């Protein structure tokens, strides 16, 4: 590993520790926020049951249930459907 890359990695790890310990606050520009889809609202607007919705989007009933209860979030092609 090149010295420059190692120094950058070490600085990032030290910053992470400082943030975790409450000694530092992350720069807002560096914080990534992801919106989660409201699958239940989308399904209800479509007027479909969980089983019907799952068939339409090519997902399992259990996946739709997990998304609606917040245990998981849609990813990949399903998220972009």
mmCIF file of the N, C-alpha and C atoms, coordinates in Angstrom:
data_MODEL
# 
_entry.id   MODEL 
# 
loop_
_atom_site.group_PDB 
_atom_site.id 
_atom_site.type_symbol 
_atom_site.label_atom_id 
_atom_site.label_alt_id 
_atom_site.label_comp_id 
_atom_site.label_asym_id 
_atom_site.label_entity_id 
_atom_site.label_seq_id 
_atom_site.pdbx_PDB_ins_code 
_atom_site.Cartn_x 
_atom_site.Cartn_y 
_atom_site.Cartn_z 
_atom_site.occupancy 
_atom_site.B_iso_or_equiv 
_atom_site.pdbx_formal_charge 
_atom_site.auth_seq_id 
_atom_site.auth_comp_id 
_atom_site.auth_asym_id 
_atom_site.auth_atom_id 
_atom_site.pdbx_PDB_model_num 
ATOM 1   N N  . UNK A 1 1  ? 0.862   -1.172  0.000   1.00 0.00 ? 1  UNK A N  1 
ATOM 2   C CA . UNK A 1 1  ? 0.000   0.000   0.000   1.00 0.00 ? 1  UNK A CA 1 
ATOM 3   C C  . UNK A 1 1  ? 0.906   1.232   0.000   1.00 0.00 ? 1  UNK A C  1 
ATOM 4   N N  . UNK A 1 2  ? 0.587   2.158   -0.830  1.00 0.00 ? 2  UNK A N  1 
ATOM 5   C CA . UNK A 1 2  ? 1.377   3.379   -0.913  1.00 0.00 ? 2  UNK A CA 1 
ATOM 6   C C  . UNK A 1 2  ? 1.212   4.199   0.361   1.00 0.00 ? 2  UNK A C  1 
ATOM 7   N N  . UNK A 1 3  ? 2.259   4.914   0.744   1.00 0.00 ? 3  UNK A N  1 
ATOM 8   C CA . UNK A 1 3  ? 2.246   5.708   1.973   1.00 0.00 ? 3  UNK A CA 1 
ATOM 9   C C  . UNK A 1 3  ? 1.096   6.716   1.996   1.00 0.00 ? 3  UNK A C  1 
ATOM 10  N N  . UNK A 1 4  ? 0.836   7.352   0.866   1.00 0.00 ? 4  UNK A N  1 
ATOM 11  C CA . UNK A 1 4  ? -0.219  8.361   0.792   1.00 0.00 ? 4  UNK A CA 1 
ATOM 12  C C  . UNK A 1 4  ? -1.600  7.728   1.039   1.00 0.00 ? 4  UNK A C  1 
ATOM 13  N N  . UNK A 1 5  ? -1.834  6.587   0.431   1.00 0.00 ? 5  UNK A N  1 
ATOM 14  C CA . UNK A 1 5  ? -3.109  5.893   0.609   1.00 0.00 ? 5  UNK A CA 1 
ATOM 15  C C  . UNK A 1 5  ? -3.265  5.426   2.052   1.00 0.00 ? 5  UNK A C  1 
ATOM 16  N N  . UNK A 1 6  ? -2.194  4.896   2.622   1.00 0.00 ? 6  UNK A N  1 
ATOM 17  C CA . UNK A 1 6  ? -2.244  4.436   4.011   1.00 0.00 ? 6  UNK A CA 1 
ATOM 18  C C  . UNK A 1 6  ? -2.521  5.601   4.957   1.00 0.00 ? 6  UNK A C  1 
ATOM 19  N N  . UNK A 1 7  ? -1.880  6.736   4.727   1.00 0.00 ? 7  UNK A N  1 
ATOM 20  C CA . UNK A 1 7  ? -2.078  7.909   5.580   1.00 0.00 ? 7  UNK A CA 1 
ATOM 21  C C  . UNK A 1 7  ? -3.532  8.381   5.502   1.00 0.00 ? 7  UNK A C  1 
ATOM 22  N N  . UNK A 1 8  ? -4.118  8.354   4.307   1.00 0.00 ? 8  UNK A N  1 
ATOM 23  C CA . UNK A 1 8  ? -5.516  8.753   4.139   1.00 0.00 ? 8  UNK A CA 1 
ATOM 24  C C  . UNK A 1 8  ? -6.446  7.771   4.857   1.00 0.00 ? 8  UNK A C  1 
ATOM 25  N N  . UNK A 1 9  ? -6.180  6.502   4.731   1.00 0.00 ? 9  UNK A N  1 
ATOM 26  C CA . UNK A 1 9  ? -6.981  5.480   5.405   1.00 0.00 ? 9  UNK A CA 1 
ATOM 27  C C  . UNK A 1 9  ? -6.880  5.612   6.921   1.00 0.00 ? 9  UNK A C  1 
ATOM 28  N N  . UNK A 1 10 ? -5.678  5.843   7.426   1.00 0.00 ? 10 UNK A N  1 
ATOM 29  C CA . UNK A 1 10 ? -5.474  6.008   8.859   1.00 0.00 ? 10 UNK A CA 1 
ATOM 30  C C  . UNK A 1 10 ? -6.199  7.253   9.379   1.00 0.00 ? 10 UNK A C  1 
ATOM 31  N N  . UNK A 1 11 ? -6.130  8.346   8.635   1.00 0.00 ? 11 UNK A N  1 
ATOM 32  C CA . UNK A 1 11 ? -6.827  9.578   9.037   1.00 0.00 ? 11 UNK A CA 1 
ATOM 33  C C  . UNK A 1 11 ? -8.334  9.348   9.073   1.00 0.00 ? 11 UNK A C  1 
ATOM 34  N N  . UNK A 1 12 ? -8.859  8.605   8.115   1.00 0.00 ? 12 UNK A N  1 
ATOM 35  C CA . UNK A 1 12 ? -10.292 8.303   8.088   1.00 0.00 ? 12 UNK A CA 1 
ATOM 36  C C  . UNK A 1 12 ? -10.693 7.468   9.297   1.00 0.00 ? 12 UNK A C  1 
ATOM 37  N N  . UNK A 1 13 ? -9.877  6.479   9.640   1.00 0.00 ? 13 UNK A N  1 
ATOM 38  C CA . UNK A 1 13 ? -10.171 5.630   10.802  1.00 0.00 ? 13 UNK A CA 1 
ATOM 39  C C  . UNK A 1 13 ? -10.120 6.445   12.091  1.00 0.00 ? 13 UNK A C  1 
ATOM 40  N N  . UNK A 1 14 ? -9.147  7.327   12.210  1.00 0.00 ? 14 UNK A N  1 
ATOM 41  C CA . UNK A 1 14 ? -9.040  8.166   13.407  1.00 0.00 ? 14 UNK A CA 1 
ATOM 42  C C  . UNK A 1 14 ? -10.240 9.118   13.515  1.00 0.00 ? 14 UNK A C  1 
ATOM 43  N N  . UNK A 1 15 ? -10.692 9.647   12.369  1.00 0.00 ? 15 UNK A N  1 
ATOM 44  C CA . UNK A 1 15 ? -11.875 10.513  12.362  1.00 0.00 ? 15 UNK A CA 1 
ATOM 45  C C  . UNK A 1 15 ? -13.113 9.720   12.793  1.00 0.00 ? 15 UNK A C  1 
ATOM 46  N N  . UNK A 1 16 ? -13.235 8.497   12.318  1.00 0.00 ? 16 UNK A N  1 
ATOM 47  C CA . UNK A 1 16 ? -14.369 7.647   12.681  1.00 0.00 ? 16 UNK A CA 1 
ATOM 48  C C  . UNK A 1 16 ? -14.398 7.403   14.190  1.00 0.00 ? 16 UNK A C  1 
ATOM 49  N N  . UNK A 1 17 ? -13.253 7.112   14.766  1.00 0.00 ? 17 UNK A N  1 
ATOM 50  C CA . UNK A 1 17 ? -13.173 6.867   16.209  1.00 0.00 ? 17 UNK A CA 1 
ATOM 51  C C  . UNK A 1 17 ? -13.565 8.127   16.979  1.00 0.00 ? 17 UNK A C  1 
ATOM 52  N N  . UNK A 1 18 ? -13.082 9.278   16.545  1.00 0.00 ? 18 UNK A N  1 
ATOM 53  C CA . UNK A 1 18 ? -13.402 10.541  17.220  1.00 0.00 ? 18 UNK A CA 1 
ATOM 54  C C  . UNK A 1 18 ? -14.903 10.825  17.157  1.00 0.00 ? 18 UNK A C  1 
ATOM 55  N N  . UNK A 1 19 ? -15.520 10.542  16.031  1.00 0.00 ? 19 UNK A N  1 
ATOM 56  C CA . UNK A 1 19 ? -16.965 10.747  15.891  1.00 0.00 ? 19 UNK A CA 1 
ATOM 57  C C  . UNK A 1 19 ? -17.723 9.782   16.785  1.00 0.00 ? 19 UNK A C  1 
ATOM 58  N N  . UNK A 1 20 ? -17.324 8.522   16.786  1.00 0.00 ? 20 UNK A N  1 
ATOM 59  C CA . UNK A 1 20 ? -17.972 7.506   17.628  1.00 0.00 ? 20 UNK A CA 1 
ATOM 60  C C  . UNK A 1 20 ? -17.865 7.836   19.107  1.00 0.00 ? 20 UNK A C  1 
ATOM 61  N N  . UNK A 1 21 ? -16.753 8.422   19.510  1.00 0.00 ? 21 UNK A N  1 
ATOM 62  C CA . UNK A 1 21 ? -16.538 8.763   20.918  1.00 0.00 ? 21 UNK A CA 1 
ATOM 63  C C  . UNK A 1 21 ? -17.176 10.101  21.295  1.00 0.00 ? 21 UNK A C  1 
ATOM 64  N N  . UNK A 1 22 ? -17.741 10.791  20.310  1.00 0.00 ? 22 UNK A N  1 
ATOM 65  C CA . UNK A 1 22 ? -18.391 12.070  20.570  1.00 0.00 ? 22 UNK A CA 1 
ATOM 66  C C  . UNK A 1 22 ? -17.432 13.242  20.639  1.00 0.00 ? 22 UNK A C  1 
ATOM 67  N N  . UNK A 1 23 ? -16.201 13.045  20.217  1.00 0.00 ? 23 UNK A N  1 
ATOM 68  C CA . UNK A 1 23 ? -15.203 14.104  20.258  1.00 0.00 ? 23 UNK A CA 1 
ATOM 69  C C  . UNK A 1 23 ? -15.175 14.946  18.988  1.00 0.00 ? 23 UNK A C  1 
ATOM 70  N N  . UNK A 1 24 ? -15.938 14.541  17.985  1.00 0.00 ? 24 UNK A N  1 
ATOM 71  C CA . UNK A 1 24 ? -15.961 15.242  16.712  1.00 0.00 ? 24 UNK A CA 1 
ATOM 72  C C  . UNK A 1 24 ? -17.344 15.071  16.083  1.00 0.00 ? 24 UNK A C  1 
ATOM 73  N N  . UNK A 1 25 ? -17.679 15.979  15.183  1.00 0.00 ? 25 UNK A N  1 
ATOM 74  C CA . UNK A 1 25 ? -18.945 15.906  14.449  1.00 0.00 ? 25 UNK A CA 1 
ATOM 75  C C  . UNK A 1 25 ? -18.606 15.803  12.968  1.00 0.00 ? 25 UNK A C  1 
ATOM 76  N N  . UNK A 1 26 ? -19.228 14.881  12.253  1.00 0.00 ? 26 UNK A N  1 
ATOM 77  C CA . UNK A 1 26 ? -18.898 14.741  10.826  1.00 0.00 ? 26 UNK A CA 1 
ATOM 78  C C  . UNK A 1 26 ? -19.343 15.960  10.029  1.00 0.00 ? 26 UNK A C  1 
ATOM 79  N N  . UNK A 1 27 ? -18.598 16.270  9.002   1.00 0.00 ? 27 UNK A N  1 
ATOM 80  C CA . UNK A 1 27 ? -18.923 17.357  8.083   1.00 0.00 ? 27 UNK A CA 1 
ATOM 81  C C  . UNK A 1 27 ? -20.202 16.972  7.335   1.00 0.00 ? 27 UNK A C  1 
ATOM 82  N N  . UNK A 1 28 ? -21.183 17.881  7.302   1.00 0.00 ? 28 UNK A N  1 
ATOM 83  C CA . UNK A 1 28 ? -22.458 17.595  6.633   1.00 0.00 ? 28 UNK A CA 1 
ATOM 84  C C  . UNK A 1 28 ? -22.275 17.169  5.179   1.00 0.00 ? 28 UNK A C  1 
ATOM 85  N N  . UNK A 1 29 ? -21.289 17.719  4.509   1.00 0.00 ? 29 UNK A N  1 
ATOM 86  C CA . UNK A 1 29 ? -21.045 17.366  3.109   1.00 0.00 ? 29 UNK A CA 1 
ATOM 87  C C  . UNK A 1 29 ? -20.586 15.916  2.957   1.00 0.00 ? 29 UNK A C  1 
ATOM 88  N N  . UNK A 1 30 ? -20.042 15.332  4.015   1.00 0.00 ? 30 UNK A N  1 
ATOM 89  C CA . UNK A 1 30 ? -19.535 13.969  3.954   1.00 0.00 ? 30 UNK A CA 1 
ATOM 90  C C  . UNK A 1 30 ? -20.550 12.935  4.435   1.00 0.00 ? 30 UNK A C  1 
ATOM 91  N N  . UNK A 1 31 ? -21.690 13.394  4.940   1.00 0.00 ? 31 UNK A N  1 
ATOM 92  C CA . UNK A 1 31 ? -22.705 12.471  5.461   1.00 0.00 ? 31 UNK A CA 1 
ATOM 93  C C  . UNK A 1 31 ? -23.671 12.126  4.336   1.00 0.00 ? 31 UNK A C  1 
ATOM 94  N N  . UNK A 1 32 ? -23.844 10.843  4.109   1.00 0.00 ? 32 UNK A N  1 
ATOM 95  C CA . UNK A 1 32 ? -24.758 10.367  3.067   1.00 0.00 ? 32 UNK A CA 1 
ATOM 96  C C  . UNK A 1 32 ? -26.079 9.981   3.712   1.00 0.00 ? 32 UNK A C  1 
ATOM 97  N N  . UNK A 1 33 ? -27.159 10.493  3.167   1.00 0.00 ? 33 UNK A N  1 
ATOM 98  C CA . UNK A 1 33 ? -28.486 10.158  3.660   1.00 0.00 ? 33 UNK A CA 1 
ATOM 99  C C  . UNK A 1 33 ? -29.258 9.505   2.528   1.00 0.00 ? 33 UNK A C  1 
ATOM 100 N N  . UNK A 1 34 ? -29.907 8.406   2.851   1.00 0.00 ? 34 UNK A N  1 
ATOM 101 C CA . UNK A 1 34 ? -30.652 7.666   1.857   1.00 0.00 ? 34 UNK A CA 1 
ATOM 102 C C  . UNK A 1 34 ? -32.124 7.652   2.223   1.00 0.00 ? 34 UNK A C  1 
ATOM 103 N N  . UNK A 1 35 ? -32.953 7.983   1.252   1.00 0.00 ? 35 UNK A N  1 
ATOM 104 C CA . UNK A 1 35 ? -34.386 7.905   1.482   1.00 0.00 ? 35 UNK A CA 1 
ATOM 105 C C  . UNK A 1 35 ? -34.827 6.456   1.296   1.00 0.00 ? 35 UNK A C  1 
ATOM 106 N N  . UNK A 1 36 ? -35.739 6.046   2.123   1.00 0.00 ? 36 UNK A N  1 
ATOM 107 C CA . UNK A 1 36 ? -36.303 4.718   1.938   1.00 0.00 ? 36 UNK A CA 1 
ATOM 108 C C  . UNK A 1 36 ? -37.676 4.874   1.313   1.00 0.00 ? 36 UNK A C  1 
ATOM 109 N N  . UNK A 1 37 ? -38.005 3.918   0.499   1.00 0.00 ? 37 UNK A N  1 
ATOM 110 C CA . UNK A 1 37 ? -39.304 3.943   -0.162  1.00 0.00 ? 37 UNK A CA 1 
ATOM 111 C C  . UNK A 1 37 ? -40.397 3.551   0.815   1.00 0.00 ? 37 UNK A C  1 
ATOM 112 N N  . UNK A 1 38 ? -41.541 4.194   0.699   1.00 0.00 ? 38 UNK A N  1 
ATOM 113 C CA . UNK A 1 38 ? -42.700 3.812   1.498   1.00 0.00 ? 38 UNK A CA 1 
ATOM 114 C C  . UNK A 1 38 ? -43.485 2.795   0.670   1.00 0.00 ? 38 UNK A C  1 
ATOM 115 N N  . UNK A 1 39 ? -43.034 1.560   0.744   1.00 0.00 ? 39 UNK A N  1 
ATOM 116 C CA . UNK A 1 39 ? -43.605 0.495   -0.077  1.00 0.00 ? 39 UNK A CA 1 
ATOM 117 C C  . UNK A 1 39 ? -45.087 0.310   0.209   1.00 0.00 ? 39 UNK A C  1 
ATOM 118 N N  . UNK A 1 40 ? -45.470 0.385   1.462   1.00 0.00 ? 40 UNK A N  1 
ATOM 119 C CA . UNK A 1 40 ? -46.871 0.203   1.811   1.00 0.00 ? 40 UNK A CA 1 
ATOM 120 C C  . UNK A 1 40 ? -47.742 1.278   1.156   1.00 0.00 ? 40 UNK A C  1 
ATOM 121 N N  . UNK A 1 41 ? -47.296 2.520   1.186   1.00 0.00 ? 41 UNK A N  1 
ATOM 122 C CA . UNK A 1 41 ? -48.069 3.605   0.572   1.00 0.00 ? 41 UNK A CA 1 
ATOM 123 C C  . UNK A 1 41 ? -48.187 3.391   -0.935  1.00 0.00 ? 41 UNK A C  1 
ATOM 124 N N  . UNK A 1 42 ? -47.095 2.989   -1.566  1.00 0.00 ? 42 UNK A N  1 
ATOM 125 C CA . UNK A 1 42 ? -47.108 2.737   -3.008  1.00 0.00 ? 42 UNK A CA 1 
ATOM 126 C C  . UNK A 1 42 ? -48.091 1.616   -3.326  1.00 0.00 ? 42 UNK A C  1 
ATOM 127 N N  . UNK A 1 43 ? -48.027 0.540   -2.547  1.00 0.00 ? 43 UNK A N  1 
ATOM 128 C CA . UNK A 1 43 ? -48.920 -0.607  -2.765  1.00 0.00 ? 43 UNK A CA 1 
ATOM 129 C C  . UNK A 1 43 ? -50.375 -0.207  -2.567  1.00 0.00 ? 43 UNK A C  1 
ATOM 130 N N  . UNK A 1 44 ? -50.645 0.549   -1.510  1.00 0.00 ? 44 UNK A N  1 
ATOM 131 C CA . UNK A 1 44 ? -52.027 0.942   -1.217  1.00 0.00 ? 44 UNK A CA 1 
ATOM 132 C C  . UNK A 1 44 ? -52.581 1.889   -2.287  1.00 0.00 ? 44 UNK A C  1 
ATOM 133 N N  . UNK A 1 45 ? -51.743 2.791   -2.798  1.00 0.00 ? 45 UNK A N  1 
ATOM 134 C CA . UNK A 1 45 ? -52.175 3.677   -3.880  1.00 0.00 ? 45 UNK A CA 1 
ATOM 135 C C  . UNK A 1 45 ? -52.528 2.856   -5.123  1.00 0.00 ? 45 UNK A C  1 
ATOM 136 N N  . UNK A 1 46 ? -51.763 1.792   -5.343  1.00 0.00 ? 46 UNK A N  1 
ATOM 137 C CA . UNK A 1 46 ? -52.040 0.913   -6.482  1.00 0.00 ? 46 UNK A CA 1 
ATOM 138 C C  . UNK A 1 46 ? -53.281 0.048   -6.243  1.00 0.00 ? 46 UNK A C  1 
ATOM 139 N N  . UNK A 1 47 ? -53.746 -0.002  -4.994  1.00 0.00 ? 47 UNK A N  1 
ATOM 140 C CA . UNK A 1 47 ? -54.934 -0.786  -4.674  1.00 0.00 ? 47 UNK A CA 1 
ATOM 141 C C  . UNK A 1 47 ? -54.701 -2.281  -4.729  1.00 0.00 ? 47 UNK A C  1 
ATOM 142 N N  . UNK A 1 48 ? -53.510 -2.707  -4.351  1.00 0.00 ? 48 UNK A N  1 
ATOM 143 C CA . UNK A 1 48 ? -53.157 -4.125  -4.428  1.00 0.00 ? 48 UNK A CA 1 
ATOM 144 C C  . UNK A 1 48 ? -52.872 -4.699  -3.050  1.00 0.00 ? 48 UNK A C  1 
ATOM 145 N N  . UNK A 1 49 ? -53.116 -5.993  -2.926  1.00 0.00 ? 49 UNK A N  1 
ATOM 146 C CA . UNK A 1 49 ? -52.742 -6.703  -1.699  1.00 0.00 ? 49 UNK A CA 1 
ATOM 147 C C  . UNK A 1 49 ? -51.237 -6.938  -1.749  1.00 0.00 ? 49 UNK A C  1 
ATOM 148 N N  . UNK A 1 50 ? -50.668 -7.375  -0.642  1.00 0.00 ? 50 UNK A N  1 
ATOM 149 C CA . UNK A 1 50 ? -49.229 -7.669  -0.635  1.00 0.00 ? 50 UNK A CA 1 
ATOM 150 C C  . UNK A 1 50 ? -48.894 -8.746  -1.659  1.00 0.00 ? 50 UNK A C  1 
ATOM 151 N N  . UNK A 1 51 ? -49.731 -9.787  -1.725  1.00 0.00 ? 51 UNK A N  1 
ATOM 152 C CA . UNK A 1 51 ? -49.469 -10.882 -2.673  1.00 0.00 ? 51 UNK A CA 1 
ATOM 153 C C  . UNK A 1 51 ? -49.549 -10.392 -4.113  1.00 0.00 ? 51 UNK A C  1 
ATOM 154 N N  . UNK A 1 52 ? -50.558 -9.604  -4.432  1.00 0.00 ? 52 UNK A N  1 
ATOM 155 C CA . UNK A 1 52 ? -50.698 -9.085  -5.789  1.00 0.00 ? 52 UNK A CA 1 
ATOM 156 C C  . UNK A 1 52 ? -49.517 -8.183  -6.146  1.00 0.00 ? 52 UNK A C  1 
ATOM 157 N N  . UNK A 1 53 ? -49.155 -7.309  -5.225  1.00 0.00 ? 53 UNK A N  1 
ATOM 158 C CA . UNK A 1 53 ? -48.055 -6.381  -5.447  1.00 0.00 ? 53 UNK A CA 1 
ATOM 159 C C  . UNK A 1 53 ? -46.744 -7.137  -5.664  1.00 0.00 ? 53 UNK A C  1 
ATOM 160 N N  . UNK A 1 54 ? -46.518 -8.169  -4.860  1.00 0.00 ? 54 UNK A N  1 
ATOM 161 C CA . UNK A 1 54 ? -45.301 -8.971  -4.993  1.00 0.00 ? 54 UNK A CA 1 
ATOM 162 C C  . UNK A 1 54 ? -45.210 -9.596  -6.379  1.00 0.00 ? 54 UNK A C  1 
ATOM 163 N N  . UNK A 1 55 ? -46.314 -10.144 -6.873  1.00 0.00 ? 55 UNK A N  1 
ATOM 164 C CA . UNK A 1 55 ? -46.332 -10.766 -8.195  1.00 0.00 ? 55 UNK A CA 1 
ATOM 165 C C  . UNK A 1 55 ? -46.031 -9.716  -9.274  1.00 0.00 ? 55 UNK A C  1 
ATOM 166 N N  . UNK A 1 56 ? -46.647 -8.556  -9.160  1.00 0.00 ? 56 UNK A N  1 
ATOM 167 C CA . UNK A 1 56 ? -46.467 -7.502  -10.165 1.00 0.00 ? 56 UNK A CA 1 
ATOM 168 C C  . UNK A 1 56 ? -45.016 -7.058  -10.273 1.00 0.00 ? 56 UNK A C  1 
ATOM 169 N N  . UNK A 1 57 ? -44.354 -6.900  -9.129  1.00 0.00 ? 57 UNK A N  1 
ATOM 170 C CA . UNK A 1 57 ? -42.968 -6.398  -9.174  1.00 0.00 ? 57 UNK A CA 1 
ATOM 171 C C  . UNK A 1 57 ? -41.932 -7.518  -9.190  1.00 0.00 ? 57 UNK A C  1 
ATOM 172 N N  . UNK A 1 58 ? -42.383 -8.768  -9.139  1.00 0.00 ? 58 UNK A N  1 
ATOM 173 C CA . UNK A 1 58 ? -41.444 -9.892  -9.209  1.00 0.00 ? 58 UNK A CA 1 
ATOM 174 C C  . UNK A 1 58 ? -40.673 -10.128 -7.931  1.00 0.00 ? 58 UNK A C  1 
ATOM 175 N N  . UNK A 1 59 ? -41.298 -9.844  -6.807  1.00 0.00 ? 59 UNK A N  1 
ATOM 176 C CA . UNK A 1 59 ? -40.676 -10.066 -5.496  1.00 0.00 ? 59 UNK A CA 1 
ATOM 177 C C  . UNK A 1 59 ? -41.509 -11.082 -4.735  1.00 0.00 ? 59 UNK A C  1 
ATOM 178 N N  . UNK A 1 60 ? -40.970 -11.575 -3.644  1.00 0.00 ? 60 UNK A N  1 
ATOM 179 C CA . UNK A 1 60 ? -41.730 -12.514 -2.823  1.00 0.00 ? 60 UNK A CA 1 
ATOM 180 C C  . UNK A 1 60 ? -42.649 -11.747 -1.864  1.00 0.00 ? 60 UNK A C  1 
ATOM 181 N N  . UNK A 1 61 ? -43.678 -12.438 -1.429  1.00 0.00 ? 61 UNK A N  1 
ATOM 182 C CA . UNK A 1 61 ? -44.588 -11.863 -0.436  1.00 0.00 ? 61 UNK A CA 1 
ATOM 183 C C  . UNK A 1 61 ? -43.808 -11.461 0.811   1.00 0.00 ? 61 UNK A C  1 
ATOM 184 N N  . UNK A 1 62 ? -42.887 -12.324 1.249   1.00 0.00 ? 62 UNK A N  1 
ATOM 185 C CA . UNK A 1 62 ? -42.093 -12.054 2.451   1.00 0.00 ? 62 UNK A CA 1 
ATOM 186 C C  . UNK A 1 62 ? -41.221 -10.815 2.283   1.00 0.00 ? 62 UNK A C  1 
ATOM 187 N N  . UNK A 1 63 ? -40.691 -10.594 1.083   1.00 0.00 ? 63 UNK A N  1 
ATOM 188 C CA . UNK A 1 63 ? -39.871 -9.403  0.841   1.00 0.00 ? 63 UNK A CA 1 
ATOM 189 C C  . UNK A 1 63 ? -40.728 -8.141  0.986   1.00 0.00 ? 63 UNK A C  1 
ATOM 190 N N  . UNK A 1 64 ? -41.910 -8.157  0.390   1.00 0.00 ? 64 UNK A N  1 
ATOM 191 C CA . UNK A 1 64 ? -42.806 -6.995  0.490   1.00 0.00 ? 64 UNK A CA 1 
ATOM 192 C C  . UNK A 1 64 ? -43.165 -6.749  1.949   1.00 0.00 ? 64 UNK A C  1 
ATOM 193 N N  . UNK A 1 65 ? -43.457 -7.813  2.663   1.00 0.00 ? 65 UNK A N  1 
ATOM 194 C CA . UNK A 1 65 ? -43.797 -7.691  4.090   1.00 0.00 ? 65 UNK A CA 1 
ATOM 195 C C  . UNK A 1 65 ? -42.621 -7.086  4.866   1.00 0.00 ? 65 UNK A C  1 
ATOM 196 N N  . UNK A 1 66 ? -41.404 -7.545  4.592   1.00 0.00 ? 66 UNK A N  1 
ATOM 197 C CA . UNK A 1 66 ? -40.208 -7.021  5.269   1.00 0.00 ? 66 UNK A CA 1 
ATOM 198 C C  . UNK A 1 66 ? -40.000 -5.544  4.970   1.00 0.00 ? 66 UNK A C  1 
ATOM 199 N N  . UNK A 1 67 ? -40.260 -5.141  3.729   1.00 0.00 ? 67 UNK A N  1 
ATOM 200 C CA . UNK A 1 67 ? -40.107 -3.732  3.360   1.00 0.00 ? 67 UNK A CA 1 
ATOM 201 C C  . UNK A 1 67 ? -41.127 -2.875  4.090   1.00 0.00 ? 67 UNK A C  1 
ATOM 202 N N  . UNK A 1 68 ? -42.353 -3.367  4.147   1.00 0.00 ? 68 UNK A N  1 
ATOM 203 C CA . UNK A 1 68 ? -43.413 -2.581  4.771   1.00 0.00 ? 68 UNK A CA 1 
ATOM 204 C C  . UNK A 1 68 ? -43.249 -2.455  6.278   1.00 0.00 ? 68 UNK A C  1 
ATOM 205 N N  . UNK A 1 69 ? -42.638 -3.443  6.898   1.00 0.00 ? 69 UNK A N  1 
ATOM 206 C CA . UNK A 1 69 ? -42.438 -3.388  8.348   1.00 0.00 ? 69 UNK A CA 1 
ATOM 207 C C  . UNK A 1 69 ? -41.111 -2.737  8.722   1.00 0.00 ? 69 UNK A C  1 
ATOM 208 N N  . UNK A 1 70 ? -40.310 -2.357  7.713   1.00 0.00 ? 70 UNK A N  1 
ATOM 209 C CA . UNK A 1 70 ? -39.055 -1.664  7.976   1.00 0.00 ? 70 UNK A CA 1 
ATOM 210 C C  . UNK A 1 70 ? -37.884 -2.562  8.337   1.00 0.00 ? 70 UNK A C  1 
ATOM 211 N N  . UNK A 1 71 ? -38.075 -3.866  8.220   1.00 0.00 ? 71 UNK A N  1 
ATOM 212 C CA . UNK A 1 71 ? -36.959 -4.779  8.510   1.00 0.00 ? 71 UNK A CA 1 
ATOM 213 C C  . UNK A 1 71 ? -35.901 -4.739  7.423   1.00 0.00 ? 71 UNK A C  1 
ATOM 214 N N  . UNK A 1 72 ? -36.334 -4.509  6.189   1.00 0.00 ? 72 UNK A N  1 
ATOM 215 C CA . UNK A 1 72 ? -35.418 -4.435  5.050   1.00 0.00 ? 72 UNK A CA 1 
ATOM 216 C C  . UNK A 1 72 ? -35.869 -3.319  4.133   1.00 0.00 ? 72 UNK A C  1 
ATOM 217 N N  . UNK A 1 73 ? -34.998 -2.949  3.211   1.00 0.00 ? 73 UNK A N  1 
ATOM 218 C CA . UNK A 1 73 ? -35.324 -1.948  2.200   1.00 0.00 ? 73 UNK A CA 1 
ATOM 219 C C  . UNK A 1 73 ? -35.123 -2.553  0.817   1.00 0.00 ? 73 UNK A C  1 
ATOM 220 N N  . UNK A 1 74 ? -35.958 -2.169  -0.145  1.00 0.00 ? 74 UNK A N  1 
ATOM 221 C CA . UNK A 1 74 ? -35.761 -2.668  -1.508  1.00 0.00 ? 74 UNK A CA 1 
ATOM 222 C C  . UNK A 1 74 ? -34.389 -2.255  -2.031  1.00 0.00 ? 74 UNK A C  1 
ATOM 223 N N  . UNK A 1 75 ? -33.788 -3.132  -2.814  1.00 0.00 ? 75 UNK A N  1 
ATOM 224 C CA . UNK A 1 75 ? -32.488 -2.840  -3.411  1.00 0.00 ? 75 UNK A CA 1 
ATOM 225 C C  . UNK A 1 75 ? -32.505 -3.249  -4.872  1.00 0.00 ? 75 UNK A C  1 
ATOM 226 N N  . UNK A 1 76 ? -31.496 -2.845  -5.583  1.00 0.00 ? 76 UNK A N  1 
ATOM 227 C CA . UNK A 1 76 ? -31.301 -3.260  -6.966  1.00 0.00 ? 76 UNK A CA 1 
ATOM 228 C C  . UNK A 1 76 ? -32.470 -2.931  -7.870  1.00 0.00 ? 76 UNK A C  1 
ATOM 229 N N  . UNK A 1 77 ? -32.767 -3.832  -8.803  1.00 0.00 ? 77 UNK A N  1 
ATOM 230 C CA . UNK A 1 77 ? -33.829 -3.578  -9.773  1.00 0.00 ? 77 UNK A CA 1 
ATOM 231 C C  . UNK A 1 77 ? -35.191 -3.340  -9.141  1.00 0.00 ? 77 UNK A C  1 
ATOM 232 N N  . UNK A 1 78 ? -35.467 -4.002  -8.022  1.00 0.00 ? 78 UNK A N  1 
ATOM 233 C CA . UNK A 1 78 ? -36.756 -3.838  -7.366  1.00 0.00 ? 78 UNK A CA 1 
ATOM 234 C C  . UNK A 1 78 ? -36.932 -2.404  -6.892  1.00 0.00 ? 78 UNK A C  1 
ATOM 235 N N  . UNK A 1 79 ? -35.879 -1.807  -6.387  1.00 0.00 ? 79 UNK A N  1 
ATOM 236 C CA . UNK A 1 79 ? -35.963 -0.425  -5.910  1.00 0.00 ? 79 UNK A CA 1 
ATOM 237 C C  . UNK A 1 79 ? -36.249 0.532   -7.058  1.00 0.00 ? 79 UNK A C  1 
ATOM 238 N N  . UNK A 1 80 ? -35.744 0.202   -8.239  1.00 0.00 ? 80 UNK A N  1 
ATOM 239 C CA . UNK A 1 80 ? -35.906 1.082   -9.393  1.00 0.00 ? 80 UNK A CA 1 
ATOM 240 C C  . UNK A 1 80 ? -37.171 0.800   -10.187 1.00 0.00 ? 80 UNK A C  1 
ATOM 241 N N  . UNK A 1 81 ? -37.919 -0.210  -9.804  1.00 0.00 ? 81 UNK A N  1 
ATOM 242 C CA . UNK A 1 81 ? -39.122 -0.607  -10.516 1.00 0.00 ? 81 UNK A CA 1 
ATOM 243 C C  . UNK A 1 81 ? -40.071 0.511   -10.536 1.00 0.00 ? 81 UNK A C  1 
# 
